[in-house]
Amino acid sequence: MSSSPGRPGSVTGSSPVVETTSGPYRGVHDGSLGVWKGMRYAAPPIGENRWRRARPVTAHTGIVDADHFGAVCPQARNPAIGLGSQVVMDEDCLFLNVWAPSARTDGPRPVIVWVHGGAYVFGSGSQPLYDGRRMALESGVVVVTINYRIGAFGFADLGSVIDGAETNAALSDVLAALTWVRDNISGFGGDPARVTLAGESAGGGIVTTLLTTPAARGLFHQAIAQSSPATAVVATERLTMVAERLDAAIPGDLRAAASQQFVDAGMAVFADVPQDNPGVLAFTVTVDGDLVARHPLDVYRSGDSHPVPLLIGSNRDESALFKYMKSPLMPIDVERIREMFGRLRAEQPDLGLPDERTVLAAYPRNAKAAGLGIARDLVFRMPTLWLADAHAALAPVHLYRFDWAPPMFRALRLGATHGTELAYTWGNLTTGRKDITYKLGGRKTGEKVARRMLGRWGAFVREGVPDADCGPDAASDPELAMPSWPAFTRSERRSLVIGARERVVTGLDDHLHTTWGEEILAFR
């Protein structure tokens, strides 16, 4: 490792080499930041490891240049998820990336480990959106982004059709990455005792699941969950139908089928399952009685989640993206929602689901608006509120709602839809020449939102409290003012509303509790 003497927590040199449990890696240093891309954190999940949980990697001996991203898990292309222009897809995809500031510090830096989203079937840790340069430099933290197996490779329970196939491979990948961070991050100037696990959408769901998983205890010390579909965790019996559909769609020996066959068949199943079973995802975390021994929501309900500080929230217009993309995932038609209610009552008569007439009466009379609101709250907002309520009994919780939308997104009727907060938490406001986000203006305000959110998220990673300021500029610019963000408690439900300006609101979602109830609903 090339760390300069007398500069704790820094990594310097034009080509810094760090010795890891995977072997030595040579990164790239530009004077302010060291970057290492494409480092292995687990054995390649191919051959005999193809349908198994993550295995330890055999360390290489010679120095490997970590100057380009590793392969990403095979997947269909999605116009809403930019993977980058030179992306390579391969089942050998268990790589991670590190951005580490080189400025002098008095000790090791706190670390954030990012778990990407993508509906459990899309995305990677190397998306341009997740370039860690700005977050690392402005927040003064070590940033880690990871790939993990997605779709059929990571979330299908194939034990009924492939002998020896193991459950929750994707979850095991994230645990392996966290173990690698614990064992190696000090070489990059990071503090293994101050690790924040963070993720959005499917990644947020993995975070809220790992907050309840015994194997994750001690591997992270804080958590950030953005738009977590926390209720989208199912019993292994339900996913048997997914395995059977994949088996029927792929001719010949399923164990030997090509990657693209699994991608194609997986996307067909991904679309068909929620059509036949509204509200059910084809690929998600499984309650297998082993790695996930209990449904995560049961763990929260009983007060047994890991007692670490949690920053959690969702976006005001989550479901608009799913309507715009004509996604099969989320039922946004009122009749389909009624069908889902009927199925849930038949399958879980003791669930405590509110009467659908009561729910419909609480939303606009316009059927489209009602459907969008119900889908948003049932999938994202209410799980967020229920988890905040439960976890706040154990550890500090900070709750937010993201409301900011540039004029173009308002014109498209997307608003502050699913995933739009990511550009601001990472500070990467545009990701290419074809990005239309600011075609109608709003870039200056968007940049101020990014400064505030980078400040807040960075302060949480460093200190566990998301209070920061934008310096002397805030004195003359109300859009940069940052009120103190108090902790959320069940008796005093305070939320930070993030828009062009910020405000703290007490009881922001009390009407939702009146409609949906106070108790966690675990849809199995």
Steps between C-alpha positions, in 0.01 A plus 500: 500500500631848417377715788725793586650487851342745742182532294251265662190430298655607169605310190742676267729445205415508130440123498418402859521127571292348780545146624160331557373155586430468125859591415678830425323762286647809337259793481517842335572820690439851365635705789179529699349156470600137467271274296504122476255333264409138437643334811378148575334450835382138451575200281356513147142364520549271204558128452426315822429833672235609249193438716674522836541779749813712485824315572834646613725610218842343444750784518710581196872556552609760247381862507176548306418838345169618644447768236178377338167368622435128520222324312141551612244227547326408170174690458262651249563859397269758658490861371446628854818336631821615334770237539770697319632488145763227543319263732581128482247243619613171647389269779852551640387832647581518871712814497507819703645850459655746747540880496725628780597865565870560544483817712658479844277382785552430869392140460323257270197624313143374534378277219180475297423175316242544224256230386347598166133470414327382184189296589725204589570441127689811379798715591857485630736677733689645204214708355614856420234622744699339782839649418631560850738788431282789613357318801846395618657846463215715631402266783851389592406131505616182331239390245451136401259383228435133433361266237288207610306232317157609380194342337504121475871493587454660841135491604340186355456211741593222259539221751189325367641474146881501550657265750714685750383851404515729803261774602567873528818501294477877453469560872805282557690713245430817697606329823823388331565856382445635852739237635759607242455863605543406866823314423653738246366855512767622743750465214303765311489738796157382615381410849353147520328601826302778327326346201164626374305258281285690251274419208200606295194309372604132478825606666299668773303179541826312548605755762176472698526120478862492622395714795317186615746231386719341771787441255526877441543591865815707549574539129349849488435762764243730336253464215336711230191362325363703210160392361523152647227254393539342842186287473618337174651201675329165448498147635703252300185302416366789294807514281464137400272622221782723373739206484242290319436776245871542435537124460213492251638794301856367461539175303747233600715487811424808706831477683693535172280766337675809363488834679286660230243222529458584867481871424232453233297250699544707815362815341195308371437364849572844650215642290257209528502426874367838617240492223370168627555588866469878554747624757732196478855536366663215310844578641561620852642399836370166630412402855689173482518412869877520476673819392166680539358297784198724566308747290680834548177676595442245777846584630423872498163437662661307786770765554790278395653698211867596538508812721694730266410854392275507194432771241193400300252659261317493171398732217175692469405358158660152511249319277496751211809338345335159491201644315726693260712190426191275479674279754321177598637514853255725675119481473391861439156426355223509763348174380837327517546640849160358599612165358817519708299577815282197433798273451670624816184444706456150363863402559554687828165533678674617820704770328293792628473666158267802517171491314558601139203738509661685789828517309338621175306767688828647627635565148383723213181400323688495172577131452845556346609735777360266764683202353830685490459616859403160635787328319748759626390466860449124511835416338727778626368760742316283752781243528734794560275638774444163665872430509577847634246448777638161598871572470480831688442300819851357462717767338486854356293529182490795260203502259476699176275553200658616176275750316731679256431472126641715217258657251552226241397228745196701600407545134529124445280442808781309664560743784730375775468146377682180586877532488515873429665579833809302399646773281501729804625258766793418270541849350504362144225716356531386139640179356542577130417723206157344456390576856183712479466580870570873470375571147239732650730650764543435869870414494603774745243393757587136438863573578395658831290195583805285428723711725253463785445127455871424463553698817223317687592149385869567559436628852298188578777271373761693700313577819167314504302825492402650161548863597732708287514842339590648164742752645482879468295476178198387704478837674398673178322213320188345662525201266823402675366535854499169691282480811596257774362155413365350823475128561171327427307354793165327511364763736633790294512403134733755348611481138731705284327601176761559229394740227638820351515592867502273801249486781443282803141382538340328797228250418561519126350154442247470780220470243672195353513333840128570535436328166741208516538449874783511748605136483746357248330302224725216380391395151643152460 
